[in-house]
């Protein structure tokens, strides 16, 4: 603080007058304060500790709202500390506390802040006085402005930080380089290297000049001579200013002695005047590259041999203009061109599936050894398009980056896949819409797929089956179903296997028809079992009811026939001959046997061969030679047709046994039938019997054959009494109309052919 004396007027005095001296002292004091303030003096402080008052003087009072030109400022300790920066206050208070406790000198740097005042860094120094009891009584000191010093220190620290960051960045950049880097000053002393250089050479010994390069062991590969100190690339760059590019040397690593090949590049570093001030060397280890180049040359030679002899089409093309550099014989054969013709083409001349930009886009960014696989279409010389699978890989041949492409013709495979896709779509549609239950299980009998129809029957949603075994879902039926699955895995087809058990939904007994087949082959480890399940409960109940009714009807028919036989016998007793009654009984018995045959077949029809055998069997007794020949396709007849033909065969056989071919030892009967042009034709032919004489009148048997068959089967039956034997020809529709008047419909034709003799 600059002390001032306030006088309104001062009388003029002589130079040695006291007032003159006072004025001079005041002027000198003012100059002194200005000098002190210019030197950074802020003010003083004097703390009366017992009274807790701090008197501040000088510019320091400005931070407490006072004018430094008028008077000192007295504040309490708490208010005095309020002018300190909040971040510095704890540190200052700790220093004050230490001075109060220990006494002696005090010093602390902190920032002053105040209303309307710029923040300033100050150095506060003082001395704490204690009384005889050791209690602090007075604490005085000065405050100096050190803002400029702090700014300089901050600037220096920032420069040091920037320099350290720059050094770290430079070293990081150098260490990130794949090449070894070595930097030396103008005299050859090593200043810096990077991680790659240390990896190449190991830790280098201290090298203070280029002459010390004689300790580095290297050889010229062409001559094997050791490299001298002045011959190293760094020495030539420093001594001669030479720029070295791609110089190959063979060197021994420090500490290990291993020899490696390095490719050296060196250059001098000059200042603005052109004076050489440093040198830099960059080295690449090319040992592996040299070995790889040798191996590549051998590999290229092998590639040429394999390329030309490969059975798979292949060609080599340029990456830029897509020209075909070479191709093998298989490619020429597939595309229908000569090899010379293909070598004059570009890929776009043969590739019909993509244009030039698409080919280049596929290849963009590919590195050597990376495989590119895609499908396209190639155009042959005759214009046909072939689906091909391309496997392309960048290769280096004769020092050029090229693309090697092997070409597999997949046209037939694509066509097969299209057919398979259609089949799978159809199978998927069948799986989803089939009115029967369908499921696919794996070899552990776990559900892989199930349709809604079967899932509903099992009482669970379709997703509730997936991953669960059959036993888990159907505990009552699982054992029988899994037994069928094991048969399928063993190679057996399980078709129409009946499974009975309680319904998972209702608990009542039901019957299912199960058919299973192995998917994926018997020896396949993958795949599973495809099964179809049909609920035939109602059908089985209907069949059981029908069988019951048929048996009841058969019983009643037999009773009726027995009653008819009894009535006829009683009625005709004494009124006709025994032979007539016998004929009637035989016809009635033949009708009953035909009826029995149909009953065994549940009245679904009968095989023609069985109808013939049933009719002829009564007449075979006592015949020990092959007297009857039968031949024709296996046919199934409707019940009505079976009855009609059975009665006809009975009449023919009876007549043959009494009067025809079967009445003699040498007679023979041949029965044959065939199907052609929608007609069934049967021929009964007798031979070797007595000479045949046409009857004077037609009996019941003749009328039954000629008129009955014609009526029942809407066909034609003709009896011929040829001298050599009776011939009966029956011609009927095949299959016959399904009207009520023509119930003799042929139900089906088997693949086998019946041929045999009865005797």
Steps between C-alpha positions, in 0.01 A plus 500: 500500500631846412467729807377850422472822700200713437573878524273751334774758466861513588694817546811553301815432698868497449667178388615420850162574644331197669201523279718489195674190632160338574382563146818352364459195718141456385609520135779251563254271681261517205780408258601213725145359511475523123824311467384237750172457321678477166709220647186302576429616852128470576479595864556405859291335762518511875288261702416579861433144603335560840275768348443298183551803274719515192616838372573497125693771321588578143318355199398209715210703638340508152400132547299610806321792335728778630698775321875458539554878464294594807552272798588151619230235518421304815316169460432189703700185425202327334441799270869520421503134388189557288715679241694179438408269211276217633736235365801656679330583832546158671869501417549857632309426818718194557818713459364768739408235753850357484656845552269573795588164650873498440583867460772628273480595134194448286478486120227396260397555136135545417252689284316818601150559369263785567203688356601677183860391538700274274630181657866535605758254626680631813775388733420571862790492748497586868608429856288378791597633846424319828492633859691358791240229540542386140166638387484681163432870542597664172533383138633747242616473144510629141323395180687497166336462156648196322241474221757561226730237647215250517405568141860447393515178703171381346630584155822309569305204634275507193803509273656213691176305482471571127864399452443179697184426302686569176782269608251233603306543177817475293609189688151347470501570127843349465404196709187453290701480180561149367848600388794543733599869532834633626583871545855629558651845541748648255787313663326166486399476869172306528224731623192286466371170367160330498356170615525343156872584480562346841311192388712477185840556664442448870619767746783683328820585691569865573610661177650850529635546145483351157838339557331279761291348220793263458349312796188429294545170311367494145588347164445585136285212366664508155860458624467385861743773611446672833363853486745765619402788732503760222303269266187483712207694354490736804870583460460582131196717573687696770839520330399539135136607517410187302140381478488120512197308375435124517850384586511133599734398783541186709548575868564325829265587785655627821529242780358212288721505191205393280537610142216688332459685171411870531398750235656837590382850413696804627494879459673803656306762698603861420431833665383812320849572377540152355743382767466135597386487860377140527426184308220245492494135396194283441547123485268216402563135582457322166636161608158338495410682181807367323417150621138548396605625158706187447212284618260701285707435191489128571130524581430680173671222312286241679192715443560500127512123494185460710320779316548338162415149624202591722173324403302803626470803272726788608627828365722788613389858442643848551350712779470821301390441142358151579695347213538122509873442540488121481259206524528123516371242258195421716384863479543503125302178470218624726460831315554355152795729412865431438746608766649760266152641434428530871833671565388774259174560691391690809286361780206706379507300174414176680325615821129551430402534864674827591639808329848647529415729795356210698810287441730783607285569807525136608878512471549841663707489815589133475844402621714208389380169639145615573241277333204647313217260415191592302266367234446640155425383146751441221420517133642225278610545143166371367306746718386259771497630858652287773458554875847503656648529848810722500770470764741789445811592694763769440840350421840631399631343181812619327505799731145608404190507715244289314176322578489121481145370450388139507168441327256225592206436268195471727230519235372147561520553876299823478236326291485219756477755783213673323318170468577425864375843604174436319475161667568650840238765442252232405604296804458805721154555359415135556639512852284797585177396330499119514191362678722248682749550780859548383813527713878488467702363793874472541688180584449571868124491433464872573255703300663724239186593306129428540195623314196652666283198427715262705573763767126547557452125537780489760344784698798739482586791272754421231778696674435303820625182328833630364798353685292259707501123458201297392478341846488844663212614283314166469592287805233235429592458134872579504627144549319360196589798281868493597512127424382586147768773477771250592382269223525791256855586611591134449404541134140378502212703360208507741175538310144501632591389853197513729555666837230488767488703817331774698447834327711778659204734449199295620644188661282264294653206313590582141683336211762665282669384183876578515736504200868590540797542271863597561603839363867528406582133442571204724864589560447875545590643836275798442144513378218330677173314464200631309175356625135530397221434747137443403222462755301197382291456812170567327601286205594214730171533680317496167700195387424318823133584463502395135678175586241434765220571252666291226546209736140530608388526138718205401351299784150590391575431133637158589193433708286618209686277255463208738130576528468524121685172464274335756181641343611394153584150621164460674309652212664289229509179707331228303433741214844503335810288471787494747734628230295815460511562874877442496547756221294752693702439818828539313391831350381622835830391658702675230306820564566463874876450446518809282315679775758373755784628284352850495434483871867432568581810295245707695295527183757733346540272201711196420797401290404340167749220566331424834158494333630247244662279767185501718286392207737225378618354829201253542583346163873456565467204738637180355682675215876438529628672190512855379148511354419870534716794388426856614674820383441873504569820691407524866169681506263593778129476432210670666273278714231480230750409229660240726163330567399502133829361373522253789162346401603496132828320578306250717266416210789465256703284740200279586419445133869422426514248785182319391510518123806689386878505523521418872290185456791315336861434601652702217269800498630851575348839583675828424366824654663827406412868515645830390424870505520719191330815378285526810364146472554186708496188286485145650525178301405152635630236261467120538702242309575127504152401616214316325385638167258781560151493355293820528203443738149483364382764747663755737509403866511717813879516499518626143238763567677606823825553309373661181213705635593552865853626438386724220242654729712524813821625339363690198724279297474200267541126567504250211505118531641312202458121476800427283579134424831516686346646813271767642622859470351789705597857422407776744549866402420777751593865558819564692440666727128446477259797550425565865123511454263292700426277205871439445640440843760258365768767494860385485658663804865491402789335324809375676842504341555124526370248248322181602612186323465147629341156478256336735503126521 
